[in-house]
Amino acid sequence: MNTPSPGHPGLPQVTLPLGDPAFLQDPYPRLAELREAAPAFYDPALDRVVLTRHADISALLRDRRFGRSALHRYSRDELGWPPADPRQANFDAFNSNHLLDSEPPKHTRLRSLVQLAFTPRRVEQLQERIEAILEAQLRGLRAEGRFDLVSRYAEPLPVTVIAELLGVPPEARHQLRPWSAAIVRLYEPAATAQAQAEAEQAVVDFSALLRELAGQRRAQPRDDLITALVQAEQGGDRLSEQELIDTCILLLNAGHEASVNGLSAGVLALLRRPHLWQTLVDAAPAGDSLPLFRSAAEELLRFDTPLPLFERIALEHVDLHGAALRPGDRVALLYASGNRDPRRFEQPDEVQLTRDPNPHLTFGLGIHYCLGAPLARLELALSLRALCRALPDLRLVAPDEPADYTGGFVIRGLARLDVQAG
Protein backbone atom coordinates (compact mmCIF):
# COMPACT_ATOMS: atom_id res chain seq x y z
CA MET A 1 0.00 0.00 0.00
CA ASN A 2 1.26 3.48 -0.89
CA THR A 3 1.21 6.02 1.95
CA PRO A 4 1.53 9.82 1.77
CA SER A 5 5.14 10.95 1.92
CA PRO A 6 6.18 13.10 4.90
CA GLY A 7 9.04 14.51 2.81
CA HIS A 8 6.78 15.41 -0.14
CA PRO A 9 3.18 15.30 1.13
CA GLY A 10 1.80 15.70 -2.39
CA LEU A 11 3.25 12.33 -3.36
CA PRO A 12 2.76 8.73 -2.22
CA GLN A 13 5.68 7.13 -0.38
CA VAL A 14 7.03 3.91 -1.88
CA THR A 15 10.26 2.04 -1.17
CA LEU A 16 11.67 0.23 -4.17
CA PRO A 17 12.76 -3.30 -3.10
CA LEU A 18 16.27 -2.95 -4.50
CA GLY A 19 17.62 -5.59 -2.13
CA ASP A 20 15.00 -8.20 -3.03
CA PRO A 21 16.44 -10.88 -5.34
CA ALA A 22 12.99 -11.52 -6.80
CA PHE A 23 12.69 -7.85 -7.82
CA LEU A 24 16.16 -7.88 -9.37
CA GLN A 25 15.24 -11.03 -11.27
CA ASP A 26 12.14 -9.44 -12.77
CA PRO A 27 11.33 -5.87 -11.74
CA TYR A 28 8.77 -5.34 -14.46
CA PRO A 29 5.53 -6.49 -12.75
CA ARG A 30 6.18 -4.14 -9.81
CA LEU A 31 7.16 -1.32 -12.17
CA ALA A 32 3.90 -1.83 -14.08
CA GLU A 33 1.93 -1.49 -10.83
CA LEU A 34 3.76 1.73 -9.97
CA ARG A 35 3.23 3.23 -13.43
CA GLU A 36 -0.52 2.99 -12.88
CA ALA A 37 -0.78 3.75 -9.15
CA ALA A 38 2.16 6.11 -8.65
CA PRO A 39 3.54 7.82 -11.76
CA ALA A 40 5.57 9.91 -9.29
CA PHE A 41 6.42 8.91 -5.72
CA TYR A 42 8.94 9.58 -2.98
CA ASP A 43 11.32 6.78 -1.99
CA PRO A 44 12.60 7.46 1.56
CA ALA A 45 15.39 4.89 1.27
CA LEU A 46 16.76 6.58 -1.84
CA ASP A 47 15.68 10.05 -0.66
CA ARG A 48 14.51 10.76 -4.19
CA VAL A 49 11.35 11.58 -6.06
CA VAL A 50 10.91 8.78 -8.61
CA LEU A 51 9.24 8.99 -12.04
CA THR A 52 7.85 5.88 -13.75
CA ARG A 53 6.16 6.99 -17.01
CA HIS A 54 7.82 7.52 -20.38
CA ALA A 55 6.34 10.97 -21.05
CA ASP A 56 7.38 12.32 -17.64
CA ILE A 57 10.89 10.88 -17.87
CA SER A 58 11.53 12.12 -21.41
CA ALA A 59 10.21 15.59 -20.52
CA LEU A 60 12.45 15.86 -17.46
CA LEU A 61 15.52 14.72 -19.42
CA ARG A 62 15.02 17.74 -21.68
CA ASP A 63 14.15 20.15 -18.84
CA ARG A 64 17.13 22.43 -18.15
CA ARG A 65 15.83 23.14 -14.65
CA PHE A 66 17.42 19.76 -13.90
CA GLY A 67 21.00 18.63 -14.45
CA ARG A 68 23.49 15.91 -13.68
CA SER A 69 25.29 18.20 -11.23
CA ALA A 70 24.38 21.25 -9.15
CA LEU A 71 27.85 22.13 -7.88
CA HIS A 72 28.47 24.49 -10.80
CA ARG A 73 25.80 26.78 -9.27
CA TYR A 74 25.80 26.09 -5.54
CA SER A 75 28.14 25.05 -2.76
CA ARG A 76 27.48 21.85 -0.83
CA ASP A 77 26.43 23.99 2.17
CA GLU A 78 23.88 25.89 0.06
CA LEU A 79 22.44 22.60 -1.19
CA GLY A 80 22.32 21.10 2.30
CA TRP A 81 24.61 18.28 1.19
CA PRO A 82 27.13 16.68 3.57
CA PRO A 83 30.83 17.47 3.04
CA ALA A 84 32.61 15.57 0.31
CA ASP A 85 33.92 12.19 1.47
CA PRO A 86 37.74 12.28 1.43
CA ARG A 87 37.79 8.49 1.00
CA GLN A 88 36.58 8.94 -2.60
CA ALA A 89 38.34 12.15 -3.54
CA ASN A 90 39.72 10.74 -6.79
CA PHE A 91 36.36 9.23 -7.78
CA ASP A 92 34.63 12.60 -7.15
CA ALA A 93 37.30 14.46 -9.11
CA PHE A 94 36.79 12.03 -12.00
CA ASN A 95 33.04 12.69 -11.95
CA SER A 96 33.58 16.46 -11.99
CA ASN A 97 35.74 16.35 -15.13
CA HIS A 98 33.77 14.25 -17.61
CA LEU A 99 30.74 14.85 -19.81
CA LEU A 100 28.20 12.80 -17.90
CA ASP A 101 28.25 14.83 -14.69
CA SER A 102 29.06 18.30 -16.04
CA GLU A 103 26.69 21.07 -17.06
CA PRO A 104 26.90 23.98 -19.53
CA PRO A 105 29.04 25.85 -20.28
CA LYS A 106 31.61 23.21 -19.28
CA HIS A 107 29.57 20.37 -20.78
CA THR A 108 29.16 22.24 -24.08
CA ARG A 109 32.92 22.81 -24.30
CA LEU A 110 33.85 19.22 -23.39
CA ARG A 111 31.34 17.62 -25.74
CA SER A 112 32.37 19.77 -28.69
CA LEU A 113 36.03 18.83 -28.18
CA VAL A 114 35.38 15.12 -27.61
CA GLN A 115 33.12 14.93 -30.67
CA LEU A 116 36.03 16.13 -32.83
CA ALA A 117 37.79 12.86 -31.94
CA PHE A 118 34.98 10.37 -31.27
CA THR A 119 33.16 10.70 -34.56
CA PRO A 120 30.43 8.49 -36.10
CA ARG A 121 32.84 7.82 -38.99
CA ARG A 122 35.48 6.50 -36.58
CA VAL A 123 32.86 4.18 -35.06
CA GLU A 124 31.59 2.85 -38.40
CA GLN A 125 35.16 2.15 -39.51
CA LEU A 126 35.35 -0.36 -36.67
CA GLN A 127 32.83 -2.76 -38.24
CA GLU A 128 35.32 -5.04 -39.99
CA ARG A 129 37.56 -5.16 -36.91
CA ILE A 130 34.60 -5.97 -34.63
CA GLU A 131 33.54 -8.78 -36.97
CA ALA A 132 37.07 -10.22 -36.95
CA ILE A 133 37.20 -10.14 -33.13
CA LEU A 134 33.81 -11.87 -32.93
CA GLU A 135 34.84 -14.56 -35.41
CA ALA A 136 37.95 -15.31 -33.36
CA GLN A 137 35.92 -15.48 -30.15
CA LEU A 138 33.32 -17.81 -31.60
CA ARG A 139 35.79 -20.16 -33.25
CA GLY A 140 36.41 -22.14 -30.09
CA LEU A 141 33.01 -21.87 -28.43
CA ARG A 142 31.31 -24.55 -30.52
CA ALA A 143 34.09 -26.98 -29.66
CA GLU A 144 33.58 -26.18 -25.98
CA GLY A 145 29.89 -26.95 -26.29
CA ARG A 146 28.81 -25.48 -22.96
CA PHE A 147 30.05 -22.07 -21.83
CA ASP A 148 29.17 -18.93 -19.86
CA LEU A 149 28.00 -16.41 -22.44
CA VAL A 150 28.75 -13.43 -20.18
CA SER A 151 32.45 -14.08 -19.54
CA ARG A 152 33.24 -15.93 -22.78
CA TYR A 153 31.34 -13.78 -25.28
CA ALA A 154 29.62 -10.65 -23.96
CA GLU A 155 32.52 -9.27 -21.90
CA PRO A 156 35.59 -9.65 -24.14
CA LEU A 157 34.36 -7.72 -27.21
CA PRO A 158 33.64 -4.28 -25.67
CA VAL A 159 36.90 -4.35 -23.71
CA THR A 160 38.90 -5.28 -26.80
CA VAL A 161 37.17 -2.71 -28.99
CA ILE A 162 37.48 0.22 -26.59
CA ALA A 163 41.08 -0.77 -25.83
CA GLU A 164 41.94 -0.79 -29.54
CA LEU A 165 39.98 2.40 -30.11
CA LEU A 166 41.83 4.21 -27.33
CA GLY A 167 45.18 2.63 -28.11
CA VAL A 168 45.68 0.72 -24.84
CA PRO A 169 48.48 -1.84 -25.38
CA PRO A 170 47.52 -5.54 -25.22
CA GLU A 171 49.53 -6.22 -22.06
CA ALA A 172 47.43 -3.67 -20.09
CA ARG A 173 43.98 -4.64 -21.34
CA HIS A 174 43.27 -7.34 -18.77
CA GLN A 175 42.93 -4.58 -16.16
CA LEU A 176 40.18 -2.61 -17.95
CA ARG A 177 37.18 -4.81 -17.10
CA PRO A 178 37.99 -5.05 -13.35
CA TRP A 179 38.60 -1.29 -13.21
CA SER A 180 35.30 -0.56 -14.97
CA ALA A 181 33.32 -2.96 -12.76
CA ALA A 182 34.83 -1.43 -9.60
CA ILE A 183 34.10 2.17 -10.65
CA VAL A 184 30.47 1.64 -11.67
CA ARG A 185 29.63 -0.19 -8.42
CA LEU A 186 29.89 3.16 -6.66
CA TYR A 187 26.85 4.41 -8.59
CA GLU A 188 24.62 1.93 -6.75
CA PRO A 189 22.65 3.18 -3.71
CA ALA A 190 24.31 2.51 -0.35
CA ALA A 191 27.61 1.33 -1.82
CA THR A 192 29.76 -0.45 0.75
CA ALA A 193 33.04 0.85 2.16
CA GLN A 194 34.83 -1.90 0.27
CA ALA A 195 33.17 -0.86 -3.01
CA GLN A 196 34.18 2.72 -2.27
CA ALA A 197 37.82 1.76 -1.70
CA GLU A 198 37.94 -0.44 -4.81
CA ALA A 199 36.43 2.29 -6.99
CA GLU A 200 38.88 4.86 -5.65
CA GLN A 201 41.86 2.60 -6.38
CA ALA A 202 40.53 1.78 -9.85
CA VAL A 203 40.32 5.48 -10.73
CA VAL A 204 43.89 6.02 -9.49
CA ASP A 205 45.29 3.04 -11.40
CA PHE A 206 43.38 3.70 -14.63
CA SER A 207 44.37 7.38 -14.52
CA ALA A 208 48.04 6.48 -14.14
CA LEU A 209 47.92 4.26 -17.24
CA LEU A 210 46.11 6.88 -19.32
CA ARG A 211 48.45 9.66 -18.18
CA GLU A 212 51.39 7.59 -19.39
CA LEU A 213 49.71 6.82 -22.73
CA ALA A 214 48.72 10.47 -23.28
CA GLY A 215 52.33 11.51 -22.74
CA GLN A 216 53.49 8.93 -25.26
CA ARG A 217 50.93 10.09 -27.85
CA ARG A 218 52.00 13.72 -27.50
CA ALA A 219 55.55 12.64 -28.32
CA GLN A 220 54.63 10.02 -30.93
CA PRO A 221 51.08 10.36 -32.33
CA ARG A 222 49.28 7.25 -33.56
CA ASP A 223 45.97 6.52 -35.25
CA ASP A 224 43.96 6.03 -32.05
CA LEU A 225 41.44 7.88 -29.94
CA ILE A 226 43.91 9.02 -27.27
CA THR A 227 45.96 10.72 -29.98
CA ALA A 228 42.80 12.28 -31.44
CA LEU A 229 41.78 13.58 -28.01
CA VAL A 230 45.28 14.94 -27.39
CA GLN A 231 45.11 16.77 -30.72
CA ALA A 232 41.46 17.89 -30.52
CA GLU A 233 41.41 21.68 -30.72
CA GLN A 234 38.68 24.26 -31.21
CA GLY A 235 39.38 27.97 -31.28
CA GLY A 236 42.66 27.43 -29.49
CA ASP A 237 41.01 25.36 -26.73
CA ARG A 238 42.12 21.83 -25.89
CA LEU A 239 41.26 19.23 -23.27
CA SER A 240 43.36 19.42 -20.14
CA GLU A 241 45.26 16.25 -19.28
CA GLN A 242 42.80 15.44 -16.49
CA GLU A 243 39.79 16.05 -18.76
CA LEU A 244 41.31 13.73 -21.36
CA ILE A 245 41.96 11.01 -18.78
CA ASP A 246 38.48 11.21 -17.28
CA THR A 247 36.86 11.23 -20.73
CA CYS A 248 38.66 7.98 -21.60
CA ILE A 249 37.57 6.35 -18.33
CA LEU A 250 33.98 7.41 -18.99
CA LEU A 251 34.06 6.00 -22.54
CA LEU A 252 35.15 2.62 -21.19
CA ASN A 253 32.68 2.52 -18.30
CA ALA A 254 29.59 3.79 -20.08
CA GLY A 255 30.03 1.91 -23.34
CA HIS A 256 31.33 -1.27 -21.81
CA GLU A 257 28.67 -1.82 -19.14
CA ALA A 258 25.78 -1.13 -21.53
CA SER A 259 27.24 -3.43 -24.18
CA VAL A 260 27.95 -6.38 -21.87
CA ASN A 261 24.64 -6.22 -20.03
CA GLY A 262 22.60 -5.40 -23.13
CA LEU A 263 23.99 -8.35 -25.08
CA SER A 264 23.73 -10.97 -22.33
CA ALA A 265 20.20 -9.91 -21.32
CA GLY A 266 19.21 -9.71 -24.98
CA VAL A 267 20.41 -13.25 -25.73
CA LEU A 268 18.57 -14.50 -22.64
CA ALA A 269 15.35 -12.87 -23.87
CA LEU A 270 15.76 -14.43 -27.32
CA LEU A 271 16.58 -17.93 -26.09
CA ARG A 272 13.50 -17.80 -23.87
CA ARG A 273 11.54 -17.10 -27.08
CA PRO A 274 12.87 -19.74 -29.50
CA HIS A 275 10.72 -18.51 -32.39
CA LEU A 276 12.43 -15.11 -32.26
CA TRP A 277 15.87 -16.67 -32.01
CA GLN A 278 15.02 -18.79 -35.06
CA THR A 279 13.87 -15.70 -36.97
CA LEU A 280 17.29 -14.13 -36.47
CA VAL A 281 19.13 -17.38 -37.22
CA ASP A 282 17.27 -17.69 -40.53
CA ALA A 283 18.12 -14.10 -41.47
CA ALA A 284 21.73 -14.03 -40.27
CA PRO A 285 23.50 -15.53 -43.33
CA ALA A 286 22.13 -12.87 -45.69
CA GLY A 287 24.53 -10.11 -46.56
CA ASP A 288 21.83 -7.47 -46.08
CA SER A 289 20.68 -8.70 -42.65
CA LEU A 290 22.38 -6.01 -40.54
CA PRO A 291 19.33 -3.65 -40.55
CA LEU A 292 17.23 -6.41 -38.94
CA PHE A 293 19.88 -6.98 -36.29
CA ARG A 294 20.14 -3.25 -35.64
CA SER A 295 16.38 -3.17 -35.11
CA ALA A 296 16.56 -6.22 -32.86
CA ALA A 297 19.32 -4.57 -30.82
CA GLU A 298 17.15 -1.49 -30.25
CA GLU A 299 14.24 -3.65 -29.13
CA LEU A 300 16.32 -5.73 -26.74
CA LEU A 301 17.78 -2.57 -25.19
CA ARG A 302 14.20 -1.39 -24.64
CA PHE A 303 12.81 -4.68 -23.43
CA ASP A 304 15.37 -5.35 -20.68
CA THR A 305 17.11 -2.09 -19.94
CA PRO A 306 20.76 -2.47 -18.86
CA LEU A 307 20.66 0.89 -17.03
CA PRO A 308 17.25 0.77 -15.31
CA LEU A 309 17.63 3.88 -13.15
CA PHE A 310 19.30 7.20 -13.82
CA GLU A 311 18.92 10.49 -11.99
CA ARG A 312 18.82 14.26 -12.35
CA ILE A 313 19.27 17.03 -9.77
CA ALA A 314 17.01 20.07 -9.41
CA LEU A 315 18.89 23.28 -10.24
CA GLU A 316 16.14 25.60 -9.01
CA HIS A 317 12.81 25.50 -7.17
CA VAL A 318 10.49 23.27 -9.22
CA ASP A 319 7.02 21.88 -8.67
CA LEU A 320 7.07 18.29 -9.92
CA HIS A 321 3.81 16.35 -9.74
CA GLY A 322 2.93 18.29 -6.58
CA ALA A 323 6.36 17.85 -4.99
CA ALA A 324 8.06 21.13 -4.11
CA LEU A 325 11.66 20.48 -5.10
CA ARG A 326 14.55 22.67 -3.98
CA PRO A 327 17.96 23.04 -5.62
CA GLY A 328 19.94 19.88 -4.90
CA ASP A 329 16.93 17.56 -4.62
CA ARG A 330 17.41 14.41 -6.66
CA VAL A 331 14.94 12.79 -9.04
CA ALA A 332 15.28 9.11 -10.01
CA LEU A 333 14.15 8.22 -13.51
CA LEU A 334 13.07 4.62 -13.96
CA TYR A 335 14.16 4.05 -17.56
CA ALA A 336 13.18 0.38 -17.21
CA SER A 337 9.62 1.41 -16.39
CA GLY A 338 9.38 4.07 -19.11
CA ASN A 339 10.62 1.56 -21.67
CA ARG A 340 7.64 -0.70 -20.87
CA ASP A 341 5.03 2.09 -20.73
CA PRO A 342 1.94 1.04 -22.75
CA ARG A 343 1.15 4.72 -23.31
CA ARG A 344 4.22 4.88 -25.57
CA PHE A 345 4.73 1.30 -26.78
CA GLU A 346 2.16 -1.15 -28.12
CA GLN A 347 2.37 -4.52 -26.36
CA PRO A 348 5.38 -3.33 -24.35
CA ASP A 349 5.95 -6.66 -22.59
CA GLU A 350 6.51 -8.43 -25.91
CA VAL A 351 9.75 -8.51 -27.91
CA GLN A 352 9.06 -7.20 -31.42
CA LEU A 353 12.23 -7.43 -33.48
CA THR A 354 11.10 -4.85 -36.04
CA ARG A 355 9.41 -2.41 -33.65
CA ASP A 356 9.18 0.99 -35.34
CA PRO A 357 9.22 3.61 -34.01
CA ASN A 358 11.16 2.62 -30.91
CA PRO A 359 11.78 5.74 -28.80
CA HIS A 360 13.34 3.90 -25.86
CA LEU A 361 15.09 5.82 -23.10
CA THR A 362 18.11 3.54 -22.69
CA PHE A 363 20.70 6.07 -23.90
CA GLY A 364 18.98 9.08 -22.34
CA LEU A 365 17.79 12.26 -24.08
CA GLY A 366 18.74 15.91 -24.22
CA ILE A 367 22.25 17.28 -23.86
CA HIS A 368 23.41 14.23 -21.90
CA TYR A 369 22.41 11.74 -24.60
CA CYS A 370 25.02 8.98 -24.51
CA LEU A 371 28.02 9.85 -26.67
CA GLY A 372 28.92 6.15 -27.00
CA ALA A 373 25.47 5.04 -28.19
CA PRO A 374 26.53 4.48 -31.84
CA LEU A 375 29.36 2.17 -30.74
CA ALA A 376 27.15 0.22 -28.30
CA ARG A 377 24.48 -0.19 -30.99
CA LEU A 378 26.98 -1.42 -33.57
CA GLU A 379 28.59 -3.87 -31.15
CA LEU A 380 25.25 -5.33 -30.09
CA ALA A 381 23.92 -5.76 -33.65
CA LEU A 382 27.15 -7.36 -34.91
CA SER A 383 27.46 -9.59 -31.82
CA LEU A 384 23.93 -10.92 -32.23
CA ARG A 385 24.41 -11.61 -35.94
CA ALA A 386 27.75 -13.35 -35.44
CA LEU A 387 26.30 -15.51 -32.67
CA CYS A 388 23.32 -16.55 -34.81
CA ARG A 389 25.61 -17.41 -37.72
CA ALA A 390 28.16 -19.39 -35.72
CA LEU A 391 25.91 -21.11 -33.14
CA PRO A 392 22.41 -21.37 -34.63
CA ASP A 393 21.48 -24.20 -32.25
CA LEU A 394 22.38 -22.23 -29.12
CA ARG A 395 20.11 -22.91 -26.14
CA LEU A 396 19.95 -22.33 -22.38
CA VAL A 397 21.47 -25.04 -20.19
CA ALA A 398 18.81 -24.58 -17.50
CA PRO A 399 15.84 -22.82 -19.14
CA ASP A 400 13.55 -23.28 -16.14
CA GLU A 401 15.95 -21.91 -13.53
CA PRO A 402 16.14 -18.22 -12.52
CA ALA A 403 18.86 -16.19 -14.20
CA ASP A 404 21.90 -15.23 -12.14
CA TYR A 405 22.12 -11.43 -11.74
CA THR A 406 24.95 -9.40 -10.22
CA GLY A 407 22.73 -7.77 -7.56
CA GLY A 408 22.89 -4.17 -8.82
CA PHE A 409 19.91 -2.21 -10.11
CA VAL A 410 21.29 1.13 -11.30
CA ILE A 411 23.44 -1.02 -13.57
CA ARG A 412 21.65 -4.36 -13.88
CA GLY A 413 23.25 -7.32 -15.56
CA LEU A 414 23.71 -11.05 -15.54
CA ALA A 415 26.55 -12.49 -13.50
CA ARG A 416 26.62 -15.49 -15.84
CA LEU A 417 24.49 -17.19 -18.48
CA ASP A 418 25.18 -20.87 -19.13
CA VAL A 419 24.42 -21.86 -22.71
CA GLN A 420 24.92 -24.96 -24.84
CA ALA A 421 25.68 -25.37 -28.53
CA GLY A 422 25.97 -28.56 -30.49
N, C-alpha and C positions, 0 to 999 in steps of 0.2 A: 504494500500500500504506500502511495506517495503522500508525504506530509508536507505542510507549508514550511518553507525554509526560514529559520530565524535570521540568517545572514542576508537573504533577499526575499522578504515576505511576499513579493508578488509571484514567486516561483515555487513549484513543488521541490521538496528535498528528496534526492535519490542518491544512493551510494552504488556506484558501479562495482560489481563483484570481481575486481581485477585479480584477486588472489584465488578465485574459484577455478580449479582445473576444468570443470564442466563448461564454464563460460569461455575460457580460453580455447577449448576444443571447438565450440560452436557458439559464438556470441550473437548470431543473427536472430534467433527467436526473441531473445530479450531486447535486442535493439529494435525489432519490429514493434514490440509492445510499447517501448518508450517513444517511438516516432508518433504513435497514435495518442498516447496518454500524456506525454510530456515532451513536446517539441523543443522546449527549453526547460532546464532544471538546474538546481544547485547541488553539487556533490561536495559534502563537507569533508570527506576524506581527501579529495583532490584540492579543495578550496577553489573551485572553479565553477562558473556557469558553463553548462554543456549544451550544445546544439546538436540536434539529431536529424533534421530534414535538409534535403539537398538545396532547396531554394534559400534557406536561411544561411547555410554554410557558404554557398557560392557568393551570396551577397556580402557576407562579412569579409570574405577573402579579398574582395575588391574595395572594401570600405577603408579609406585612409585614416579614419579615426582609430583604427587598430593597426598594430604593427607587431613585428617579431621581437622588438626590443623597445624599452621606454627610457633607457639610460642616456640616450642622446638628447633628451629633453629635461629629465629630472634626475636628481640625486636619489640614492637609495633611501635617505632619510625622508625626502619629500614624498616618496612613494609608499613609505611605511614598510619597506623591505628590511630584513635583517642585514647586518654587515656581510660583505663577501666572505666566503669560507676560505681561509688561507690554504687549506688542504687541497684545494682544487684551483689554485691560482693559474696554473698553466692551461687547464681546461677552459677556465673562464676567459683568459686572454685569447685563446683560439676562437672561442665563440664570438668575441667582440671584433674579430678581424676578417671574418668571411661573409659571403653574400647572404647566407640563410638568416643570420641574426643581426643584420645591419639594416638601417633605414636611410632614406634619402636625407641629405645629398650623398652620403658616403656610399650607400647601396648603388645609386645611379652611376657613380664614378667606377666602383669596383666591377659592376656588371659590364659596363661598356668596355673596360680594359680586358676582362676575361673573355668576352665574346670575340675579341680580335684574334684570340688564340684558339679557343674551343669552338670551332665553327661547325655548322652542319656538314660542310664539305669534308672536313677532317674526319667526322664520324662516319659518313657514307663510304669513305675510302677504306674503312676498316673491314668492310664486308668480306672480302676474300680472305683476309687474315683470320677473322673470326671463324669462317667456315673451315679453314685448315686446322685451327685449334680444336674445333669440335670433332672433326674427322679423326684426329689423333686420339682424342679422349675416348671416342666410341669404339675405336678399333679393338681394344682389349675387353670391353665390357660384355660383349656377347660370349666370349670365351669364359668369362667369370661366371656367367649365368645369373647368379644372385648378387646384388650389390645395393649399397645405400646411395640412393639417387642424390641426396643432399651433398654428401662429402665427395662422392666420386664424379658427379656431373654438374650439379648446380653451382657449387662453390668455386671450382677451379677456373672456369671461363672468365667471370668478371674480374677476378684478381689478375689473371694473365693479361687481359685486355687493358685494364687501367694501368698496369705496370708497364706494358709496352708503350701505351699512349704517352705516359709521363716520361718514360725513359729510365725506369728503375732497373738496375742490373739484375740478371737472373739470380745471383747468389744472395740478394737481399729480399727477394719476393716472398719467401716463406713467412716473413714477419708481418706482411700486410694484413692478412685475414685476422690473425689474433689482435693486432692493433685496432683494426676497425671494430671488431666485436667488443673489445674492451671499452672503446670510446662511446659507442652508441648505447651501451648499457646504462650510462649515466643519464640518458634522457628518460628512463623509466621513472615513474613515481616512487618515492621512498627507496632510492638506490642505497645499497648497503655501504658501509665504510670500506669494505674490501673492494667493491665495484668502483668506489670513488678513487681509491689508491691505484687500482689497475688502470683506470682511465687516465689519471694524471701521468702515470709512468709511460703509457702508450703515446700520449701527446708529446712528452719530452723526447722519447726515442725516435718517433716518426719525424719530429721536427729536426732532430740532429741529422738524420739521413738526408732529408730534403735540403737542408742548409748546405750540406756537403755537395750534393748534386747540383744545386743552383750555382754554387761557386765554380764547379767544373764547367757548366754550360756557358757561364760568362766568359771563361777563358777559351773554351773550345765548343762552339755551338754545334748542335746536332739537329736532326729532323725529328724532334719530339716536343711534347707539350710543355715540358719545363723550359726548354729553350724558347719556345713561342711566348710563354708567359714572361720570361726574363726580358724578351725583346719587345713585348707589347708596349706601345707608346701612343698617346693621343694628346695632341696639343702640348707636347713637352712633359706630360705626366706619365709616370710609370708606377707599377706596383712596388711597394716597399718589399724588402726581403721577407718580413713577417707576413705581410698580406699574401705574397706568393706561396709561402709555406702553408699557411692556413687554407688557402684556396685548394691546393693539391690534396690536403687531408680531407677536406669537405668532398671533393670529387670522388675520392675513394669511398668514403663512408656512405654518402647518399646514393651513389650509383650502384655500389656493390650490394648493400643490404636489400635494396628494392629488387635488384636482379635475382639474387639468390632466393629470396623468399617468394618473389613472384613466380619464378619458374617452378620451384618445388611444389608450392601450393597449386599452381596451375596444372601440373602433371597429375597431382592427386585428384583434382576435380575431374579431369578427363578420364582417368582410369576408373573412377567411380561411375562413369557414364560411358560404357564401352562403345555405344553407338557413335558418340562424338569423337572418341579416339579413332574409331575406324574411319570416320569421315576424313579426318586429317591424314591418316595413313594412306588412304586411297588417293588423296590429292598430292601428297608429298613428292612423288617422283617427277611430277610435271615441272618443266622449267619455269612456268609462269605462276607457280603456286604461292610465291611469297606474299602477294596481297591478302590471300586467305589467312595465312599465318600471322600477318600483321593485325588483321581484324580479330583473330582468335586471341592474340596477345592482349589487345585492348580489353576484350571481354573478360579474360581471366584476371586481369588487374582490377577490373570493376568487381567481379564476382567475389573474390576473396582478397581483400585489400591488404597488401603487405605493410602498410603504414596506417593502421586503423584510426589513430588519434593524433591530431596536430593541434597547436594552440596559437592564439594571438593575444596581445596585451592591449588593453585600452590605453589610448594616448591622451584622452580627454574625458570629461564627464559625458556619459552616453546612457540613454535609456534603451535597454535591450530586453524586449519581451516583458516589460514591467520591472526589470531589475535595474536599479540605479547604480551603474558602474562608475567607479572613480579611476583616475589615471593609475596604472599599475595593476588593476584587476585583470585576472587572466580568464580567457574563454577557451574551453576545449571544444574542438570541432571533430565530431565523430564521422570521419570520412567513410568508415565501413558502413555506417548507418545510411548516410546520404547516398552511397553507391547502390543501396538496395531500396531506395525510396520509390514506391509505386506511383507517386505523383510525377516522377521524372522518367521512370523506366517501365515499359510494359513487361509483365511477368519477370520481375526483378530477381526472383529466387531461382530462375532457370538460366542455364548457360546457353547463349545464342551466339554461335561462332561468327555470324555475319551481322551482328547487331549494328544498326545504323539509323540515326546518329547514336553516339555513345559518349555523352558528356560526363564521363566519370571524373571524380575529384582526386584521383590517386596521386597526381603530380602537382596538385594545388592549382591556384588561379592567381591572377593579378601580378604584381611586380615580383613576387617571390615564386612564380612558377618555376618548377625544377629545371635548372640549366642542363642537367644530365639526362632529361627525359628522352631525347632522340637516341642516345646510346643505349639506355635501358630497353627501349622499345625494339631496337634492332637486335640486341642480344637475345631477347626473349623470343622474337619471331624466328630467328635463325636456329636457336637452340631447340625449339619445338620441332621445326622441320627436320633438322638433322636427326633428332631422336626418333621421329616417325619413320624416316628412311632407313636408319640403321637397325632399329629394334621394333619392327612393326607388331611383334607379338608380346610386347611388354605388358606386364600385369602386376598387380599388388601381391605381395607374399601373403599378407594377412588382411584380406579385404573387409572382414567383419570386425576387426579390432580398431579401437580408437587410434587416431594419428598421434604421433609423439611431438608435442610442441615445446619450444624453448622455455616458456613461462613468462615471456614479455608480452605486453599488449600495445604499447606505443609503437614498437617494432615487433610484429608478430610473425613468427616463422616456424617451420618444422625443424626439430632437432635432428631427425633422420626420417627416411622414407625407404623401407625395404621393398625392392622390386625384383622381378624375375623375368628373364628373357630366355627363350629357347626351350 
